[in-house]
Amino acid sequence: MQFRKTIPAIALGVVSLTVPIAASAGTDSSSPTIEATTADSSQVESATLTDNNGKPSRSLSVKAAPKAAPKEAAKGAPKAAAQSEKVFSTGEVTGEEFSSIGLSWKKESAVDSGLTAETRIHRDGAWGPWQNVPLGLDDGVAEEAKRAGAPAFYTDDADGAQVRFTSPKGSLPQDLKLSFIDPAKSPATASSDREPSDREPRTAQAGQPDVKLRKDWGADESLADPGYKTQPSIKAALVHHTVTGNNSYTQEQVPQIINGIYIQHITVLGYGDFPYHFVVDRFGGIWEGRKGSIEMRPGTEIPGILGGHASGFNTNTFGVAMLGNFEPNNSEGGEDTGPDPRPTEAMTTSLADLLAWKAGQYELAPEGSTQLVSAGGGGTNPHPTGTVLDVPVISAHKDVNVTACPGAKLYETLPDLRKQVADRLGSG
């Protein structure tokens, strides 16, 4: 992946993206550059925006936030806070194609709770409108992650981006990076050749709906940790949404979006594998996320697969992510979701089929409750280590962590979902 004509070949490891950034008060008027380094995979190129102390690099312009009108200022933050608010902006970075962007920072870094990010995307020779980028500040950091960061933000095929951050406290996270993700460079995507492996289900299981395999969305298996991350059993399902920036994606775009989530989590954030066990798209497609999720069931060599989807509550749970954003009025970023962004009927039907299959295997009562024990971790998990929670067997991410996930409009459907699953199992 190359940006601008000034970038030497990726093989050199360090490249320079010349970025024209308008000079602002208190900044160097010379044209700054982004130092972009290739990651462990050719599918990702990352640019460092702040150092280990959170100091902006030369790739960012810095200016005071626009002053609010008198009435707005009276209703808003205290005067001292308003004076410290700053806007940090990259220039217009253009080059070869990518399909998602990722933002990440040092895992232990303090982050301004009011920090927001916006991007505009360049494609077909024109710049699009500014869009909010969800930072996932309420999603916590999984125990296995090496960095904190935002969900992969799907851009479709693009060749440029500009990103700006607004911080009420005038600060940015430590070691902040902007990553350009191109799943098309995955060997699994580029070729149908692959090694025979035990990553495919050995036999179709009773009650199993049609679940697409990892190879179907182009997983590069060389990126994930070898083997399976097993756990003794499953007691509950946690429902999520991906907030990947686009609710009107096409069926053809689904594999690319899922692959972008995978690459962001593994290559950029340092996860061992895909965070969720399964993904359900708006067309009703069910996709295997974390390796071994199809095969896991009691009494086998894979009694359960440990996920990376809920801080402190990955043990004894499996995570299903609905592909999209179900929080109303665009409050989590990306495409405008409107006042009522409910999942499609095809989506909820497939989710119920999937949950009935796994609930049947683990003898779970869909309308019942269970107990989960917190592994701690702090952040969005407010429950100290050892805290026992009584939760529904079919719960949402927000039932165990302080988060808006899976979005208010999806959360509203869970009582009916539990009934649908119970009906499928003949226990309703």
N, C-alpha and C positions, 0 to 999 in steps of 0.2 A: 504494500500500500504506500503510495507516494503522494505527498502534498506539495504543491508548487514545484516549479522546475528547479528550485535550489536544493531539493532534497537528493542526496546521493542514494545509492542502492541500499535497500533494507539490510543487506548482509553486513554493512558497516556497523550496524548496531546503534549508532547515535546519528540523528539527522536533525537538520535545522529547518524549521518552517518559517519563512519570512512572513510576518503578519503585520500589515499596515494598521496601526492603532492610532486613532486621533489623539493628539496630545491634550492633556487636561491640566488644570492648575496643580502645581506641585509635582508634576511628572516630567521625565526626560522627554524632550520633543523628538529625539531620534527614533527611528523605526525599530521597535523591539522585535525579538525573535522568540519563538517557542522552541525549546529543546525537546524533541520527541524521541523517545527510545522505544525500540521494539520490545515487546514482552516475550514470554516464553513460547508464544505461538505467532505464526505469520498472520493470523487472523486479527491481531490487535496491535495497534500502535498508540502509545500513550504520551501525553505531554504533561510535564510537571508545572503546576501553576503556583504552588507555594513551597517554601522550604520546610525543614523539620520544626521550625518555630512558628509557622503560619505566615511568614513574611512573603508577600507577593513577589513572584519572579518578574523578569522584564517582559514576560508575555502578557501581563495584565496592566491595563490602565486603571487608575484609581481616582475617583472623584467623590465629592460629597453628594449625598442624595438630594434630589430637587426639594426645595423648601415647600412645605405644605401651605395651602391657603390659610388665612387666619382662622376661619371656622373649623377647618380640618385639623389644624394644629391644636385647637382647644379641645377637640374630642380625642385626639390621638395620644401618643406617648408623651412623657414628661419632656420638657425643653432640653434637658441635658442629654437624654437618649436620642432625641431628634438630631442634635448637633453631631453626634458620633456616627450616625448612619452613613454608610458608604456604599458605592456601587463599583464593582470590579468587573472589567470587561475584557474579553479577548478581542482580537481583530477578526476579520473575515478570513477564515482558514479554508482554502479550497484545494482540491486535488483529485485523487482517484476515488472510486466509489466505496461507500460503506453503507450499512443498513441500520446500525444502532450506534448510539453513543453511550458511554458510561462515565460516571463520576465516582471517585473513590478518595479516601483519605486515611490517614493513620488511625489504626483501630482504637488507640488510647486517647486520641485527640478530643479536646473539648470542642463542641460545635454550638454556635449561636442558635438557640432554639427558634429564633425568628428568621433564620437564613432562608432565602429563596433563590431559585435559579430559573433562568429563562434561556431559551435557545431559538434561533431561527435557522432554517435549513436551506441550502442552495441545491437546486436540481433543475435540469433542463434550462440552464442559463439564467435562472431568476431566483431571487431570495423570497422565501415564504414569510408569513407573519410570525411574530414572536409567540412562543408557547411556554407555559410553565413546565418545568421539568420536576417531577416528583423526586424528592431527595430521600424519602424513606426514613426520615428522622424518627418516626414513631414505630418503626419495624424492628429496631434492635439489631444486634450483631450476633450471628450464630456462633456457638462455641468453637466450631471448626474453622471459622473464617480467619484470615490473616490480616484483612483490611476491612474497614467499614465503608459503606457506600450506598449509592442509589440503585434502584432497579435499572436494567438495561432499557434505554429509551428508544423505541423503534422509530426510525426516520424514513423507512422505505429506502430504495436505492437513491443515495444522495452523493454529492461530491464536494460539499462544503458545509461548514457550520460556524456560527458565532454564539458564544455563551456569555451571559452576564449574571453576576451574583449581587444580591442586595442583602446587606447585613445591618440590622439595627444597632449592633454593638461595634460595627466597623471592623470586624475580624473574619478571617477565613480559617477552615480546619488546617491542621498540619499536614504537610506532604499531600496536598490536594492534586489530583491528576484528572485529566480529561482524556478519555480513551475512545478511539474510533474502532468499531467492531465490524468485521467483514466475514460472516460465516461462509460465504462463497469460496473462501480460500481453504476451507476444511477439506482434508483428503477424503473424508467420507462423503462430502457433498459433491466433490469433483469427480469421484469415481465410484462405480458400483462394486469394485473389487473390495473385499474385506475378509478378514480372517474368520474361519469358522470358530464359534465360541459358545460358551454356555450362557451368553447374554440373551439368548432367545428362550422362550418358554419351551419346556420339553414336551408338554402335551397341553391341549386345550383343557381348561378346568371347568368343572360343573358350574353353570351360572355365569360364566365369564362373558362379558360383552366384548365387542370388537375393540381391542386395544392395539393401537399402532406402536411398533417397536421403536427403540432409540435410533436404529438405522434409518427409519422412515423420516425423521427430522434432521438426519445428517450428523449424528453425534460422532465426534472424533474421540474414539475410545482411548487413544493414547494420552489424552489430557487428564482423564479421571484417575483417581487412585485405583490401583489394582485390587481385585477381589471385591468382596461384598462387605458393607458395613452392617453387620447383623445386630439384632437385639432379641431378647427372649420372646416377646409377644406384643400384641396390639390391643389396646383397651378403648381407643377413641379415634375418631377422624376429625381433623381440623380443616375447615374450608377457608381458602384464601382467594384474593384476586391479585393479578400480576402488575397492574398499573403500568403497562408498557407504553402508554401514550396514544393508543389508537384503538377505538372501539369498532371502527368500520372496516377493519382489515378484510382482505379477500381470502378465500379458501386456499389459494395458491401461496399466499404470504405466510400462512401459519407455521410451516416448518422453519422458515427463516427467523420468525419472531422467537420461537422456542429455542432455536440454536443460539440466538443472540443472548437469551437469558443464561443459557449454559456457559457460553464463553465468558460473559461478564462475571459470573459467579466463580468460575474456576480460574481463569487466567488473570483477571483483574482483582477480584476479592479474595482469592486463595482458598475457596471451598474445595473439598475433595471430590465433589460430584454435584449433579443437579440438585437444587435445594428441595424441590417438592417430589413426592412419589409419582403423582400423576398431574396432567394438565388436561382441561376440557375446553375446547374452542367453541365459538358461537354457532358453529354449524353442527355441533353435536359430536365432533371428533374427540376421541379419548386417546391420549398419548402417554406412554411410559416416560417418566422423568428420571428419577433416581434408579440406578442399575439394580436389578433384582426385584423390583416392586411387583411385577406381574407374578413371579414365582413364589413370593413369600406367602407362607401359610403355616398354621400350626402342624407340629409333628413331622416337619421336614428339616433338611439341613439349613434351610433359610426360614426360621420361624417368624422372623420380622426383619425389616430393613430400617436402620436408623437414618432419619432424614436430617435436614438442616433448615427447617421452615419456621420454627417457633422458639425463641430464646428461652431456655430453661425447661421446655416442655416437648423436646423431641423424643424422649424416651416414652415408650408405650403408646405412641401416636403415629398416624400417617397423615401426610398433608396432600390435599387436592387443591390445585390452583385453577381458578376460572380465568381464562385469557381475556383480560380487559380491565376496565375501571368502572366500578359500580357505586362510586361515591358521587352524589348529585352535584350539578353545577360546577363541574370542572375543579372542585376544591382540592384535588390531589394532582392536578397537572395534566398536560397533554391535550388531546382533542376535547372539545367542549362536550361534556356528557349530558348536559341538559338537566331538567329537574327530576327525571324519572328513568335513570339508566338501569333498567332491569335486565337480567340475563334472558336470552331467548328461550323459547319453549324447547327447542332441540337441545340446548345446553343443559337445562334443568332435568330433562328426561335422561340424558346420558349420565349426568351426575348421580341421579337416583339409581340408575342401573349399576354404575360403578360401586357406589356405596353399599348397595344390596349384595353384590358379589362378595366384597370384602367382609361386610358384616356377617354374612352367612358363614364364611370360612372361619371367622374368629368367634362365632356364636355371640355376637353383640346384639343387645336390645336397642333398636334404632330410636325408640322413644323413651329409653331409660337414661340413667345417669351412671357415672363412674367416678373414681377418684384418681387424680393425677398428682404426682409429687414433684415439686419444683426443684430443679437443679441449680437454681440461683442464677447469677450472672449480672444482676442489676440492669441498669438502662431501662428498656421498656418492659422488663420483667420485674414488677414490684414485689414479687413474692420471694422471701429469703429461702435459702436452701433448706429443704425438708418440709416446706409448707405443703399441706395437703389441700387440694381444691376439689370440691364436688362440682362436676361439670356434666352437661349432656354428652351422651355417647357420640352424637354428631354435633360438634361444636364449631365455633369460628375462631380465627386467630385472636380476635379481640376478647374472647372469653378467658384467655390465659395471659395475654400481654396488653399493655396500654397502647392501642393502635386503632386506626379506623378500619383496618382490613377485616373483612372482605368488602367493605363499602356498605353504606346504610341500606341500599336497595336490594342487595344480595342477602344481607343479614335478615331482612324482613321475611325472606322466603324460607328460612330454615325450619320453622314449625311445620309448614306444609311439606317440605322436603323429608322430614323425619317420618311423617305419615306415609308418604309415597314409598319410602324404603321399607317401612313396616308392612305395607300392603303387598309389596313384591315378595316379601319373605313369609307372607301368610300369618303375620303376627299382629296385624293392625285390627 
